[in-house]
Amino acid sequence: MDYKLELKPFERKDGMKYKTIQLTDIALHTAKKTPTPSVGKKVQNAFKNDKPDRIYSKLEKTAVSDDKAFTLDLLKMDSDFLKMVRDEEAKGYKILIALPNEGVPVFPGKDTVEFMKSKNGKRIIRGLAKEKARDKI
C-alpha cells in the first residue's frame, strides 16, 4: 500500500485510535549539530517513553519559507518514519502531525544567542547592517 503525507485539517472518526506528533518549535543553532539519523526511531522512542524529544536536521540556505511544507518534506525523506507510520497503522493507530495554526515558532538556540553577544557575533551583525544599507542605495 502506498503512503502519502497529507496536509489537511483533522476530522475525528469514531472507532479510530490516534497518536499525535506535536511540533512545538524550531530552534536555530550556530553549533554544528549532527542531524538525527532516524526521525522515525526517535518518534517511536518518544511514543514508547511517553516523553517529548528533539530531532536535528540541516537547514539549507535556500530553506522553504512555508514551515508546514518543510516539516512534511523532512518526514517524507525518512524511511524509518514511514515504516513507523505503517507499523502503527497495522496496530490500529492513525498518526497525526499537529502544527500550530500560526505556524511553528522559530527561535534562536542558546548557543546562537551567546554567539551573537560575542565580539565575532557583533562583527557579523555590523557587517550585515552595512550590507543592507548598501543595498538600499
N, C-alpha and C positions, 0 to 999 in steps of 0.2 A: 504494500500500500504506500502511495506517495504521501509525504507530509509536506505541508507548507505553513509558514508562519503568516498569520493574517493580522492586520491592524484594523480592528473594528470594536465597537462598544460591546460590553459583556451583557449577555442575557442569560439569567439563571434558568436551568431546565430541571424540572422535578426528577428525582431519582438519580441524578448525576452527582458524583463526588468530585471536588475540585481541590487542587493545590495551587497556591498563588505565589509567584515570584514578584516581590515588591521592590522596584528600583527606587532608591531614596535620593541618591545624589551622585554626581560625578566630581571627583577631586583631581585637579591637575597638579602633577608633581614635576619638580626640576630634577630630582634624583633619578637615576636610572633604575626603574623597577622592572624586574623580569616579568614579562607577560604571563598570565595564568595559562599553563599548558592545556588544561582541560576545564572549560567552563562547566560542562556537563557534570563532571565528577565533583566539582566544587559545589554546584547547586544540589546535587544528590546528597552530599555530606551535610549541607545546611538543613535539608529536609529531615535527614536521619537524626541529627543532633537537635533539631528544632531551635537553631540559633542563626542569627544573621551572619553573613560573611561578605568578604570583598573579593572582587576579581580585578586583575590588572590587564590592561591592553595598551598597545601602542596607539597613539593618536597621530595620524598622518597630518602633514602640514596642510593638505587640501581636505581637511575634515568636513564632513557633511554638516550643514547648518541645522538640519532637522534631526534633533536628538532621537526621535522615535525611529526614524529610518536607520540611523546609525546603530542604535541598540539592536534592532532586528537583524541588521546585516552582521553584526558581531556574533549573534547567537546562531544565525544560519550557517556561518562558516565553521562552527564547531561540531564535528561528527559525534562526539561524545554527548553533547547536549541533545542532539536529535535522537540518539539512541536512548537517552534517559527519558525523553518525552514518550517514545514508543513503549518503553518498559512500564512507565507509569500508566499509560493508556491501557496496556494489557492487564494491569491490576485494577482497572476500572476508574482511574482518575483522569480528569482533564486538566492540563497545565495552563494556567493563566499568567500572563505577564502584565502586572499593574504598573502603569505610568501615571504620574500626576497630570491632571488636565492642563496645567500651566506649563508643562514640560519638566524635564528632570533638571533640578538646580545644579549649576556648575560652580564649584568653589576652588580656590587655590589650596593646595595641601600645605601643611605646616612648614615643610621644607621650602616650598615656593615663597611663602611669606617671609621666612628667615632670610632667604637669598635676596629678595627684593629690598630688604632693610640693610643688607650688607653694602660695602663700598662698591663691589662689582655690579651688584644689582642696581644701585643708584646710577652708575655709569650707563648701564643699558637703558634705563628709563630716560635719562637725559638725551641719549643718542636717538631714541625713538621719538622724543618730543621734537628734536631738531629736524629729523626726517619728515615728520608730519608737518612742521612749519614750512619746510621747503616745498612740499607737495601742494600746499595751499597757494603758493606764489604762481 
